[in-house]
Amino acid sequence: MSEIRTTHTGSLPRPPELIKLLLDRERGEPTPEIEASIDAAVADIVRRQAAAGIDIVDDGEMGKIGFAMYIKDRLSGFHGTTQWVGRRRPEMEDHPDFAERFAATLNPAVLSLPACDGDIAMKSLDDVRADVARLKAAAETAGVGQDRLFMTAPSPGVISHFFGNVHYKSRRDYLVALGDAMRAEYEVVAEAGITLQVDCPDLAMSRHSVFADLSVEEFRREAALNVEVLNQALTNIPADRLRMHICWGNYEGPHNHDVELKDIIDIVLSAKPAGIALEASNPRHGHEWQVFEDVQLPDGKYLIPGVVDSTNNYVEHPQLVAQRLMNYARVVGTDRVMGGSDCGFGTVATMAMVAPSVVWSKLESLAEGARLASRQLAGV
């Protein structure tokens, strides 16, 4: 019987004391105890993932203030200030009462983003090497095989989404510089035998924010450029050691201006990674498994549909998880589906929307649902 394996999108709840240390570090305050605190958090998070029944595990992004925000500390050239004023958000314009509520949830201490105002280069690989060593040590202690590990890193496109550019002459030049710099971090992870997940919300989320004034066809050209640069940065890594995550923004909101998966799927599939993690449970995108009734998944690629939601505190019933997984398995094949979450549970350290105990119940339900789906698909 072919078993559907399980994973998640990357970030998991950080301990409160670690969140405080991450914020202190973000403010430039001394944090001599932070490395030991990250070590302990990673050891615990790996153990808890395994105990919940998750097959492919990571470090929960314990040492990162945010899934993309941390990179400003590893790259040179980021000392300006990104101007968010004036960026259109059509869903916010449609729902000003929601926009007011959403703004109240933002933490200026974390979301004060620099802009690129100089040449970009990787300062040092010490941090990513420390991340790798920490994850591998935690996995060994927890009895998790090295072939069951993944680690996340932001794509050039999503870095450009959050960090404005006042230095490079064109968006292409900026992306290429980012790709050239990030290549080294990507390769350190892959060379350690860990599957690299490249986070690519830029391929969907950017449509209703940074590129809100573009037509779908114009946005497709921007997304294709992001993939072109990403593929170049991944040149030296085999596709089967790569997976990518696309999403429309990890927040509970209207999402009524999201680009549809069918309008970008060919661009997503042109990216090198073999694994494709995508939202599959939230009310705006839960139906899009049907896209794969008309679009053939290329040889060597597999899907990681999010079958538990990362923005609400409902614990999905295992039967619902199984149904969602079976929708995908029946159109692409059981062996080309891995169960996941819509997005991370701690995308930014201070903005977790799901209570930690609920996160673990969701992951346990994910594991049970995958077992149910495997049995039902096998006719057992």
N, C-alpha and C positions, 0 to 999 in steps of 0.2 A: 504494500500500500504506500502510495506517495504521500508523505506528510507535508502539510503547509507549515513552513517555519515562521517564526515571529521576530519582530524587531520593533523599533520605534524611530522617531525622527531625530533625536539627538539630545536636547536639553531635558533635564529632570529637576525636580525640586531641590534647591540648595538649602543646607541647614541655615537657620537664622543667624547664627554666629559667623558663618562664612559670608553671608550676604553683607553683614556689617563690615567685615574686613575688605571685601571687594569694593564697597563704596568708599571706605577710607583710602584704599589704594588709588581709586579713581580721583579722589580729591588731592592726591599727592601727599597724604599723611603717612607716617611710618607704620609699617605692618610687619614687624619681624617674625610674627607667628603665622603668617599667611600660608607659607609653603607646607608646614606641618598640618595646618587645617585642611588644605586642599588634598594632601595625601590621605588623611583620614576620611574625608568625604568621598573621594574616588573609591577607596577600598570598600566603604559601606555601600555605595551606589551600585558597584559591580555585583557585590554579594546579593543585594536586594533584587536586582534584575534577574539573576539566575534563579533565585528562590521563587520569583513570580512566574517562572516558566518561559522567560524571554530567551530566544535562541541566540540572536546576534546582538551583542551588548556593546556599550561604549562607556566613556567616563562621565556621562551626564553633563558635560561642559562645565564641570564644577569650578574650574579655575578661570572662567571667562565671564565678564560682566554682561556680555550679550553675544549672540551667535555670530555677528559680524562686527560689532563695535570694538571688540578686543584688538582687531587687526591694526588699529591706528597706533598702538603701542609697539608693534613689531615692524612697521614700515616707516621709513623716513619720508619727509615731504608733507606731513599733515600738521600744520600749525595755524591755518586760517580758520574761519568760522563758516559753516554751511548755513545758508539763508533758506529757511523753509517758508518764510512769508511769501505769499504770492503763488505758491504751488496749489493748483486746483485739486480738489477732492470732490468729484461730482456727487458721490453718495452722501457726503457731508452737506453739500448744497441742497440736496433733496430732503435731508432730514436734519435741520439745524438743531433740533432738540437733542438728537443723538450726538451730534458733533460736540455740543456743550458737555454732555455727560462723558464722552470719550476723552476730551481734553483734560478733564479733571483727574483722569487715571494716569496721566503721563508724569514721569519723574524728570524734572529738568536736570538733575545731577547726573543722570545716566544718558539722557538724550541731547546733551549739549555736544553736538558733533562737529569735529574739525573739518576743514576743507583742505584739499590738496593745493598747496601754494609753493611747491618745490619738486625737485626730481625725486621720484619714488624708487626706493630700493629696500630690500630686506636688511634690517639692521643686524640681526643675528638669528641663528637657528636654535639657540640654546633653549628658548621657551618651548618650541614644538618638540624638541628632543626630550625635554623634561616631561611633557605631556605623554609622549609615547612610552617612556620608561615607567611612568606612574601607572598608566593603564595596564601595561604588560605585567607589572608586579602585582597589581590588584587582581588581575585575572588568574595568575598563577596561584595566589593565595585562596581564591574562591573556587579553584578547580575548573575554571573556564578555559577551554582550549584556545590557542592563539588564532585558530581559523574562525573563531566566533566573535572577533573584535572588529569594530568600525570606529572611525573618528571623523569629526566634521571639520570643514573649513569653508569660508565664504567664497563664492565665485567672484571673478573680476566685475561682473555685471551688477551684483548686489552691493559690492563695495561702492561702486560708482553711484548706485541708487541713494545710499545714505550719505556719502561724503561728496560734497560738491567739488568742482574743479575750477580753479582760477589760475592754473599754471600752464597746462597743456593746451595747444592750439585747437584741438578738435576732440570730440568724444572718442573717436577711434584711437587717437594718440594716447589719451588717458587710459582707455581700456587695455591697450597693448602694454603700456608701462605697468599697469596692475598685474596683468597676466604674467609678464616676465618676472616680476618680483614674487608673486605667489607660487610660481612653479616650484621653487625650492621647498616651500613648506609642504606642498602636495607630495613631492617626491620623497621627503623624509618619512611621511606617514606610510606611503605605499611600500617603500624599501624595507620598512620594519615588519612587513607581512600583514599589516592592518588594512582592511578595506577603507578606502577614502570615500566619504560622502561629501560631495560638493553641494553647498546650499545655493539654490538658484531661484529664489522668489522673484528675481528680476524678470523672469520669463513669463510671469503672470501678473503679480502684484503691481509692477511698474505701470501697467496699462491704465489703472484708475488713479494714479498719483503723479509720478514724474512725467508720464507721457499721456496725461488725460486729454490733452488737446489734439492728439493725433487720431487719425482714422485707424481702424483695425489693420488695414494694409500697411499703413505707415508704421504702426507699432511692430508689425511682423518683421519689417526690415531692421528695426532696432534690436529686436530679440534675436534675429539671425546673426547680427554682428556680435552680440554677446556670446552666442554659441561658437561662432568662428574663433573668437579670441580664447574662449575656454578650451576648445579642442586643441588649440596650439599649446596652451599651457600644460595640457595633459599628454602631450606627445609621447613621453617616455614611460607612461604607465599603462599596462594592459587593461583593456575594457572590463575584463571580469574582476579586476581589483578596484573597480570604481562603481559608485552609485551616485545619483543626484536627487535632490529634493526640489520640487516646484510647489509653490502655494500662492494663494491670493491674499495673504496677510493673516497672521495668526491672532485674530481678534473677533469677538462676537459683535457683528454689525450688519447693516443692510446688504452689502456686497451686490447691490443691484446694478452696478456698472462693471462687474468682473468680466473680463474677456472669457469667452467660452473655450473649453478644452479643445473642441473640434477645430477651432480657428488657429490653434498654435501647436497641435499635436505633431505635425510634420517637422516643425522646427525643434521641438523637444526630442523627437526620435533621431534627429540628426546629430545630437550631442553624443560624445564618445561613451559615457558610462553605460554599463550593461543594465544596472538597476535603476528604476525610475520610481521614486516615491512621490505620491500625489494625494491630494485631498479626495476622500471618497465617502465621508460620512456626514459632513455638515449639510444643512438643508439647501445650500446653493449649488453644491457640486456632487451630491450623493447619487445623482442619476447618471453621471457621466461614464460609468462602466460601459454604457451602450455605445460610446464612441468606438470601442474596440470590436464591435460587431461589424463595423465598416472599414476600420483601419487595421491592417495586419501588423502585428508586432514583429519587428525584424528578428531574424535568427540571432541568438545569443543574448537577447534582451529579456528582462523580466520586470514585473510590476510589483510595487510595494504600496498597495492601496491603504490609505488611512481608514481603518474600520472602527476606531474609537476617536471621539472628538477631543480636541485639546483646549477647547474654550468653554466647556460647560461641566457641571458637577454631577450630571447623570452618569451612572455606571451602566454601560450598555449590557444588555442581556447577552449571554454567550450565544444564544440562538440567533439573535440579530447580527452579531459579529459573524457567525457562520454563514448566514444568508448573504451578507455583503461580500464575503470572500468567495462564496460559490458563484455569485454573479460574474466575478472576474475569471474564476477558474474555468467556468463553462465556455467562455469565449476565447481565452488564450491558453488554457491548459493548466492543470493543477501544479505541475512542476515549474511553472513560470509565474507563480504568485507567492508572495510573502506578506504576511499580515503586519500592518504597522499602525501608526497614529497619524492623524491629519497633520499635525505639526508638533513642535516641541512644547513641553510643559513648563519650560522656564526660559523662553526665548530671550528675555531680558531678566536679569536677576531679580529685579524689584517688581516685576509685573506679572507674576504667576496668577492665572485666573482660576486654576483648579487646586483645591485643597490637597496637600500632599497625601493624606490617607486615601483620598479619592483617586489620585493618580495610580497608586499601587493596586487599588481594586479594579481600575480600568485595565491595567496591564495583565492582571490575573484573568480577567474576563476575556481579554484578547487571546491569551494562551489557551483557555478552555474553548473558546469559539473556534480557534484554528484546529483543535483536536476534533471537535464536532464536525466541522466542515470536511476534514480529511476523511473521517469515517463515512459520512454521508456520500461524498463523491466516489468513494470506493465501494459503496453499496453494502457496507458492513453494518 
